[in-house]
């Protein structure tokens, strides 16, 4: 299922996926989605870093840092105003983000609404005349 999702994103060109390599072995990846922000100080394109993963044996070796720097470079190269990401409140990677110049947003809260699985959704209403 994840493979199909990624293939669809690449085929539709609606995300950018970057891989980190150690020789012939992929040791990490990240996926970014283009977006826009009307509330940014300078309105324009914004990249959303949605997925960042490093295989356990490669953690602590700077892989995540290199991927984050690649995200920053993508933003510069594409003329974007920046990159945004979400992380768990207790994620120790926050120190790495801050060391690379990422700033915690303390002005805005993040909310989300998650749709129930399709099988739990009510049948589509029909119009009666």
C-alpha positions in Angstrom: 0.0 0.0 0.0 2.8 2.5 0.9 4.7 1.6 -2.3 1.6 2.3 -4.4 1.0 5.6 -2.7 4.6 6.7 -3.3 4.4 5.6 -6.9 1.2 7.6 -7.4 2.8 10.7 -5.8 5.8 10.4 -8.1 3.8 9.8 -11.2 1.5 12.7 -10.5 4.6 14.9 -9.6 2.9 16.1 -6.5 5.7 15.4 -4.1 9.5 15.2 -4.0 11.2 12.2 -2.5 14.9 12.4 -1.5 17.0 9.4 -0.5 20.2 9.2 1.6 22.7 6.6 0.6 25.5 4.8 2.3 27.2 3.2 -0.7 24.6 1.1 -2.6 22.2 1.1 0.4 19.4 3.6 1.1 19.7 4.6 4.7 17.1 7.4 4.9 14.4 9.2 2.9 12.2 12.2 3.1 9.1 13.3 1.2 8.1 16.9 0.7 4.9 18.3 -0.7 4.5 21.7 -2.3 2.0 24.1 -0.8 1.3 27.8 -0.4 0.9 30.0 2.6 -1.2 33.2 2.5 -0.2 33.9 6.2 3.6 33.7 5.7 5.5 37.0 6.0 6.2 36.7 2.3 3.4 34.9 0.5 4.7 32.2 -1.8 5.4 28.5 -2.2 6.0 26.5 1.0 7.3 23.0 1.2 5.8 20.6 3.7 8.3 18.0 5.0 5.8 15.2 5.6 8.1 12.2 6.1 11.6 11.9 7.4 13.0 8.5 8.2 16.5 7.1 8.9 17.1 3.4 9.4 18.1 2.6 13.0 21.7 1.5 12.2 22.4 4.9 10.5 20.9 7.1 13.2 23.3 9.4 14.9 25.6 9.6 11.8 24.2 12.9 10.4 21.9 11.3 7.8 18.8 13.3 9.0 20.9 16.5 9.1 21.9 16.0 5.5 18.3 15.3 4.5 17.1 18.5 6.3 19.8 20.5 4.6 18.6 19.1 1.2 15.1 20.2 2.1 16.4 23.7 2.8 18.3 23.7 -0.5 15.2 22.6 -2.4 13.3 25.6 -0.9 16.1 28.0 -2.0 16.3 26.5 -5.5 12.5 26.6 -6.0 12.2 30.1 -4.7 10.0 28.9 -1.7 9.6 31.0 1.4 10.6 28.0 3.5 9.9 24.4 4.7 7.5 23.4 7.5 7.4 20.1 9.4 5.6 18.6 12.3 7.1 16.4 15.0 6.1 14.8 18.2 6.5 17.0 21.3 9.0 14.5 22.8 11.0 13.8 19.6 14.7 14.2 20.4 15.4 15.3 16.8 14.1 18.7 17.7 17.7 19.6 18.8 18.9 18.7 15.3 16.2 20.9 13.7 17.1 23.9 15.8 20.8 23.4 15.2 20.1 23.7 11.5 18.1 27.0 11.9 14.6 25.6 12.2 12.4 27.5 14.6 9.6 26.2 16.7 6.3 27.9 15.9 5.0 29.1 19.3 2.4 31.4 17.8 0.0 28.9 16.1 -1.5 25.7 17.3 -2.0 22.8 14.9 -5.4 21.0 14.6 -6.4 18.2 12.4 -9.6 16.4 11.5 -9.3 12.7 10.5 -12.0 11.2 8.4 -13.4 7.8 9.6 -12.5 4.9 7.4 -14.7 4.7 4.2 -16.5 1.6 5.6 -17.8 3.7 8.6 -19.1 6.6 6.5 -22.8 6.9 6.0 -24.3 6.2 2.6 -24.4 9.2 0.3 -27.6 11.1 0.8 -29.9 11.2 -2.2 -32.1 14.2 -3.1 -35.8 13.5 -3.1 -38.2 15.8 -5.0 
